[in-house]
Amino acid sequence: ARFCGEKGLLLDAQRHYLAVAESLEREGKHGEALQALSEFADVSPNDVQVRTVVVEQLLKAGRQSDALPHLTV
């Protein structure tokens, strides 16, 4: 996922980051899943949909202060 993002292959990066996040979520690793989504949001800063998903997940996790930077980008 990181490699694709670094090479500008954003569709592939998105697919891989989402797969990683889903897998981590299934394993109960919520914090790590959020980290993967946040990392993808940083790779694709203009993707409002990804930022929206990240913000929603952070708010569900009670991490309002972590959601704020994603809202201001």
LOTORLO-124624 format. One line per 4 residues: their letters; for each residue y, x, z of N, C-alpha, C. Coordinates in steps of 0.05 Angstrom, whole numbers. Atoms other than C-alpha are relative to their C-alpha. Example, Ala and Ser with C-alpha at 12.3 -4.5 7.8 and 13.67 -1.06 7.14 Angstrom:
residues 2
as	-24/18/0/-90/246/156/24/18/0 ~ -24/-16/-1/-21/273/143/22/-15/14
end
This chain:
residues 73
arfc	-24/17/0/0/0/0/25/18/0 ~ -23/-18/-2/48/56/19/4/14/-27 ~ -1/-15/25/31/95/-44/12/-17/-22 ~ -11/18/21/45/35/-89/29/-5/5
gekg	-28/4/-6/110/22/-53/17/24/-7 ~ -14/-24/6/132/94/-60/3/5/-30 ~ 0/-4/29/116/93/-134/15/-23/-14 ~ -15/22/12/156/29/-144/-18/-22/-11
llld	19/20/9/94/-13/-158/0/-23/21 ~ -4/19/-22/120/-70/-115/-20/-23/0 ~ 20/21/-1/71/-124/-137/-26/9/12 ~ 25/-11/-12/12/-80/-121/4/6/29
aqrh	-6/-5/-29/45/-58/-56/-1/-26/16 ~ 0/25/-14/56/-130/-37/-28/-10/5 ~ 28/9/-2/-16/-148/-51/-15/16/22 ~ 14/-17/-20/-41/-89/-9/10/-4/28
ylav	-11/5/-27/7/-99/49/-9/-26/11 ~ 8/26/-10/-10/-172/53/-30/0/7 ~ 29/-2/-6/-85/-157/51/-4/15/27 ~ 2/-15/-25/-76/-105/107/9/-18/23
aesl	-11/17/-21/-34/-154/148/-20/-22/7 ~ 19/21/-4/-85/-210/139/-25/10/15 ~ 24/-11/-12/-143/-165/158/6/7/30 ~ -7/-6/-28/-107/-140/221/4/-25/16
ereg	-3/25/-14/-89/-211/239/-27/-12/8 ~ 27/10/-6/-162/-232/234/-13/15/23 ~ 11/-16/-22/-180/-175/281/15/-3/26 ~ -15/5/-24/-129/-200/331/21/22/5
khge	-19/-22/-3/-83/-140/320/27/-10/-11 ~ -25/13/9/-19/-182/315/23/19/-4 ~ -22/-19/2/30/-126/328/-3/18/-24 ~ 4/-17/23/-1/-81/275/3/-15/-26
alqa	-4/17/24/-2/-139/225/30/-3/-5 ~ -29/2/3/72/-149/238/13/26/-10 ~ -10/-26/9/84/-75/229/-5/4/-30 ~ 6/-3/29/50/-77/160/20/-17/-16
lsef	-19/17/15/94/-136/139/28/11/1 ~ -26/-12/-3/156/-102/166/3/24/-18 ~ -1/-23/18/139/-39/128/3/-8/-29 ~ -4/10/27/132/-78/64/28/-10/-4
advs	-27/10/2/198/-112/77/20/23/-4 ~ -18/-23/4/230/-44/82/-3/13/-27 ~ 5/-11/26/198/-22/17/13/-17/-22 ~ -12/19/19/224/-84/-18/22/-16/14
pndv	-22/13/-16/290/-99/17/13/-24/-12 ~ -13/23/12/314/-150/-33/-18/-24/-2 ~ 19/23/2/252/-195/-27/4/-18/24 ~ -7/18/-22/278/-253/14/-25/-14/10
qvrt	25/13/-9/209/-286/16/-15/17/20 ~ 15/-18/-19/177/-226/50/15/1/26 ~ -16/-1/-25/234/-221/100/-3/-26/16 ~ 3/26/-13/227/-295/115/-27/-2/15
vvve	26/0/-13/153/-287/130/0/18/25 ~ -2/-19/-23/167/-227/175/15/-13/23 ~ -16/13/-20/221/-265/212/-15/-22/14 ~ 16/22/-12/177/-326/222/-22/11/18
qllk	21/-11/-17/120/-283/249/11/13/25 ~ -12/-12/-23/166/-245/295/9/-21/20 ~ -9/21/-17/195/-309/322/-23/-14/14 ~ 24/11/-12/125/-338/333/-10/18/22
agrq	9/-19/-20/109/-275/372/19/3/23 ~ -20/-2/-21/171/-284/415/17/25/-1 ~ -14/-26/3/204/-221/388/26/-5/-16 ~ -25/7/13/273/-249/371/17/24/-6
sdal	-17/-23/5/308/-183/378/-10/17/-23 ~ 11/-15/23/261/-151/327/5/-15/-26 ~ -5/16/24/275/-208/278/28/3/-10 ~ -28/-1/8/350/-198/278/6/20/-23
phlt	-5/-18/22/351/-135/234/-9/-10/-28 ~ 10/11/25/311/-172/181/18/-22/-11 ~ -19/21/9/362/-228/180/26/11/-10 ~ -26/-11/8/421/-182/170/-2/17/-25
v	3/-16/25/392/-144/110/10/-16/-24
end
